[in-house]
Amino acid sequence: MTFEQLSIFIAVAEREHLTNAASAIGLTPSAVSSAIRNLEASYGVELFHRVGRRIELTYEGRVFLGEARATLARAKAAALVLSDLGGLQKGELVVFASQTIASYWLPAMLMRFKNRYPGIDLKLMIGNTTTAAKAVLDGLAEVGFVEGSVDEPALNVQPLAEDELLVVVGPRHPWARGKPIAPAELASGTKWVMREKGSGTRSAFEAAISNLGIGPGDLTVALELPSNEAVISAAREGLCATVVSGAVAAPLLMQGLLAKARFPLPSRQFAILRHKQRHSSRASLALETICREDKAAEVQYRDDWTL
């Protein structure tokens, strides 16, 4: 049994389709079919039912799938150790970041890392805080970068930088005139465009206003949208408010396309996630060091409501 056979079996098992699996791993369907047949013949076990033109995992195949995944995971862990021994001359680092961080803060860090360690392949996946935490939990990414709170005992969460949250509105919104906004007006004075549930930005905002006695259900949410760009575009065109990172809003604020509502919110932390029981590669530690070196990474904005 080879690691290649295990990889091919997992690809086919996850898709239950030879051609799709072959395309995903860059082999021909005949090579994939041959590898599966050889594996079955070597051990005298049928791993798949052939049902017409479809294939399905047998009971034995389902049991073996867990073992195959575990074996390949251990092989990847061994590769991480060898990469460490190679002095960061080659290797791979998979990072998962929430949208705000991936779009506005992390790219500069990744470029600095790549300049120092050109032999390390960087792979960045993007989602929200919830999906970033799940990716690190499941071993799909070695480290995660999030701006929301994460309550998961298996993960180590360490702060990296500060980010300012802003309530912003379009130029025609009444809140664009600079008058102070009372907490009660959040629920009665406007409709909202919000990021999806699981977004770190939304979670941080809801936690902040809950301390003022305003529950998430008290807000009139007109739209839920899956990206920062979508919510600010909707807010700037209509009469809804939204909440975003200062880094996201800054260019549009300076152009006068958005206005900062006069309602201060506490800063939040950008944080790095690691699994407590998994080995931390030298590559991931080097990236963390680069992030901490950047003293200008903490996003600071003037509080004069004219930005």
C-alpha angles and dihedrals in degrees: 000000000000134000088244091057090049092049091049092047092050092048092052094042093052092050101028085214126101098204095047091048092049091051092048095053098036100248133118119260090243092055091050092047091049093051091052093047092049091050092050093045094049093058102026093238130126110225098179138036112227103217109178105297092340132082128211132186116258121221088262090050092053092051092047092049092068092050092046092052092048092050093051091046089056090048090054090049089053090050089054090055092049089048088055091051089051090063096243091299091131139357142096135272120194115201129185118199135179116246101260094049094042093051104037112019115019102055093072090051092049091051091052090049092049092050091054097040108027093165094064115090111221120206118188124196121187132207135115131298093273095051091044091055091047092050091055091044092051094045094245089123129025094214135017131203116208141166097202132078116270121201104189120129093207093059130078110218118197125177118238109173144347127255129190120230116215134193105220135183139181119271092257095054116107090235090062090077094077101246115146113263118224116219092245090059090065088072100033107027105060149005119249139226108205140184117249122279108275092042113130091220093055093044092051092048093048091049091051096050093043087066086060092053096260117126124205088248091060092068121087102231110194096177140013112203131182102230143043091239091054096051096047091046090052093045095049093051099046143029098272129110126224138182122232142155115282088237090059095047100040100089093048092044091054091049092050092242091118132029128213112238114225097246114111119218127192118258118255133213129252104217140188120228127210133171109250095219100044128089114259108224121223088242093060091045090050091052091050090051091053091051091052093046092062103087090176090060092089104096109230126178134184115259096216094103091235101095 
